[in-house]
Amino acid sequence: MRPPRFWHSADGKPGWQARLLSPLGALYAAGTRWRLAKGPGYRAGCPVICIGNINAGGTGKTPTAIACAQILTAAGLKVAIVSRGYGGSMTGPVRVAEDRHSAADVGDEPLLLAAFVPTWVAKDRASGVQAAEAWGADAILLDDGLQSPSVVKDASIVVVDAQRGFGNRQVIPAGPLREPVSVGMERADVLVSVGNATAQERFDRLWGDSVTVPRVKATLKPLPTGMAWEGLPVLAFAGIGHPEKFFATLRELGANLLRAEALSDHQPLTPALMARIEGEAKLLGAQMVTTEKDAVRLPDAFRQKVLTVPVRLAFEDPGPIVALFERVIPR
């Protein structure tokens, strides 16, 4: 399901549809406040750092979690990630094993995260944190959970898509927010805005006044794989928060994008769906291409037929994040 268009405002202000739905948004925000008031939750014996968002939908949490995990492991720390495993059937806590689990078991994002650091899936976040503690984690990254009271966070990093920002500044269903920006910022320590220079400038103009914590600008950059994308005819498909960003990346790489199919976030890539996409690709004479996150959901029969474009998050200046880690993680 794609978010309503009126959630994303050209001037960062609500239109008439959002104003009409704003009373329901106030109820949703009240529900979030009530849920948070139920805390405090479980306090771990090691620092827990939340990688969360104020917006619903894709903002770049997964690549941010990977980048943060790499900073911590480079510092010699044992790092674990705990995720609820959206879309997976396992309730956990279970440590994700790439050779045993599928996206249907644990969700697509945990499979991707597990390639970098030990990752646990648990519908009950507290039990997942306890499992990571028992493993011996020096620090735990909590994938999402900014609006959950189940685990006490020692710090929270909020991630936002720089181009979309905070949309029309309204709470679901009037807008894309899980809670008002000012409320979410009160529990944030650092804001990471993800996007190119143009998107960052737009964020500054429309939402810069909402940022009350140190901000780190970041960009998603394709990894050099030696693949000759220039002029390659492709059929691209993506079931991520904002598929158009992936399609734009392919164009920037020089690919000849003959068809771009936007799927729902986390949409199952069933054999029937993939057979249809493969048929269209053959008719177009195009190579099938998708994201890393989608690739882990591919049926086995299609894994060798679909190319992926791996991307990594690059911080413009990771200083505020490094300083945050040094403050909350004892050495």
N, C-alpha and C positions, 0 to 999 in steps of 0.2 A: 504494500500500500504506500503510495507516494503522499507526502504531506500536502495539505491544501495550499494553493498558490498564494492565498491572502496572508499566510504566515510569514512570507518573505516580502518585506516592503522595500520599495526603492529608496525611501527617505527614512527608514527606521521607525515609522509611525504607523499606528493601526488604522486600517480602513474601516468601512462601515460594517463589514461582516464581523471583524474582530471586536468592534465596539458592542455589537449586538450580543456576542457570545461572552463578553467580559464578566458578567455575573457568574457564569459557569467556571470561568478561569479562576475567579476569586474562591469558589468552593474547592477547586482542585488544589490551589495554593494552601488553603486552610487545612486540607487533608494531609498535605506534606508536612505542614507545621505540627499537626497533631501527632503524626507518625514519629517525627524527630524528637518530640517531647517525651516519648516513651523511653528514651535512653536513660542513663548510659548503658551501652552494650558491653560486650566482652572486651576486656583490656588484655592485650597480648603482652608477653614477656619481652618482646622485641619491637622495634618501631614499625608501625603500619602507616604506609603512605598511600593515600587514595588518589587514583587517576580518574577523575570524574568529569561531569559536565553539568551545566545548567540547562542546556538545550536537550530536547529529545532527538534521537536519531544520530547519524554519524557526524562526529566532529574531529576525529583523528585520535581517539583514545588509544587504540591498539598500537599504532606506530609510536605514540608518545610513551606508552608503557615499555616498548622494546628499547627505545632510546634511553629511557631512565634506567632500565635494567642493565644496559651496557655500560653506563657511567658507573653504576654501583659495583658491577663485577670487575671492571677495570681497576677499581679501588681495592680489590681483594676481598670483597664481601660476598657471603653466601646469600643469594637473593632468590626469593620465591615469589610467584604471582598467584593470587587467588581470584577466581572468576566464578560467576554463577552459571556460566556455560549456556548462554542463550541459544535455544533451539536444540539442545541435547537432551537425551532421555534420562541420563544418569543424574541421580540426586546427590551422590557423593557423601562425604568427601572422597575423591579419587584422584590420584596423580595421573595426569594425562600421559599416555604412552603412544607415540606416533605410529608404532608398529602394531598396536593392538586396538586402538580406538579410531572411530570414524567421527565425522562431523555430526552424524545422527546420534552418536553416543554422548559426545562432550561439547558440541558446538564448534563452529568454524574458527572463531577467534582464539579459543584455548589451544587448538591444534597448532595454529600459527605461532602463538606465544611460546609453546612448549619446545619449539625448535631453538629457542634462545636461552631460556632458564627453566628450571623445574616449575611446573604449573599445576595447581590443584583446581578442580571443579567442585563446587558445593552450592546447592540451592540455599543452604543455611551458611552464610558467609562466616559466621563465628566458628563453625566446625571446620571449615576450610582453613582458616587462620590457625586453628589449633593443630591441624595436620601438618601445616608448613612449619610451625614451631617445633613439633616433634621431630621433624626432619633435621632441624638445626639451623633454620634461617637466621641470619643476622638482621635482615630487613625484609619486610613483606610489602609488595605492591598490590594494592586492592584495585582490581579492574572494575571500575564503576563503583557505585555505592555512596556517592556524595549525599544522597537523600535518604540513606538507610542508617538507622541508629544501632544496628546489630553488632557493630564493631567500633570501638573507640579509635579514632584516627589521630596519629601524632602530627600529621600534616596532610594537606590536600592540594593537589595540583588540578586546576580546572582547565579543560581544553575547549577551545572554540574555533569553529571554521571562520577564518578572517573575512571571507567573501560574504557569507550569510550573517555573520555576527550573531546578534540576539534577535534577529528577525524584526517583528513588529513590537517587540518588548512585552508581549502578552503571554499569559499562561494558558496551557492546554485547557480547552479546545480552541480558545481564541487566538492562540499563537503557539510557537514552538517550545516555550519554556516550561520546565518542571516546577519552577518557583520563580518569584521575581528576582531580577539580576542582583539588586541590592542585598537581598536576603542570602542568596548563594555566595556572594562575595564576602559576606561576613565570616564564612567558614573556609574561605580559600586562603592559601598562602602565596601561590604563584598562579598567574594566568598564562597559558600557552596559546597563542593565536597562530593558526596554521594556514598558510597561503602565500602566494607570490607577492611581489612588491606592490602591484596594483591593488590586490585584495587587502594588504596591510594598510595602505593609504585610505581605502574605503572604510576599514574598521576604525581607524583614527578619527575620521570625519564624523561617522554616524554613532559610534559607540564608545569612543575613547573616554568620554566623560564618565562612563559607568565603571571604569577600571580603578579599583582602590587598592590593588596589591601590585607587586612587581610583575611586569609583563615580559615574556620571552617570545620573540618572533621566531617562527620555524617554517621550513619549507619541505615538502615531500619531493625527493629527488629519485629518479629511476637509477637503479644500480647498473653500471656497465657490465653487460654480459657477453659482449661480442656479437650480439644479434644485429644483423643488418636490417633495420626497420625502414630505411629510406625507400619509399616507393612500393613497399610490400602491400599488396591488397589484403585487407583484413576484414573479418566480421568480428566485432568486439561485443562481448556481453558482460554485464556486471550486476551483481546483486549486493551492492554496498549502499551506505547511506546516501551518497550523492554520486551516482554513476557517471554523470556528465564530467566530473573531474578526471576520471580515468580515461574517458574518450578524448578529453583535451590533451592529456599526457601523450596519448598515442599520436595525435596530430603533431604535437611538438617534436616527437621523435622522427617525424617524417613519414609515418605510415599512411597508406592510402585507405582511409576508413570508408569502406563501401557500405557497411551497415553497422549501426550501433543500437544494441538492444538493452534497454534499461529494465532490469528485473527488480523485484521487491527485495529489500534488505533481508539477508539470510535465506532467500528463497531456495527450496530444495531443487537441486539440478537432477531431476529424474531422468531415467533412460529415455522416456518418451520426449521430454523437452529437449534433451541433447540430440536425439535423433532428428528432430525437426530443425534445430539450429545447424546441425551438420549438413542436412539436405540443402538448406539455404546457402551455406558456405560453398558447397560444391557447385550449385547453380551460378554463383557469383564468381567462382574461381578464386575464393578468398581463404586465407588462413584464419582459423578460429583463435581468438586471443581473449584472455580474461585476467583478473587480478589474482594475487596470491591468496587472498581470503576466499575467493570463489573456488580456486583450484582445489582446495582441500575438500570441497563438497562434490567434486566430479566423480561420476561412476568410474569404476576401474577401467572399463573398456574405452574411456575417452581420455585418460590421463596422458597418453602418448600423442594424442591428436591435437591438444590445445596448448598453445604457448602462453606463458605468463610474463608479466612485467613486474619484477620485484622493485619496491620503492622503500626508501628509508627516510626517516625524519632527520633533518639537519637543523640544529639550533643556531640562530644568528649569533647569540651570546648566551651560553649555558650558565653563566656566572650565578644568576639568582637561584637556579635549580641546584647547582653544586653547593652554594652557601646554605640552602635549605637542608640538603642532605647532611652537611657537616654539623648543622645545628641540632638535628633530631636523632642522628645515629651516633651513639657513643663509640669511640675508637680506643 
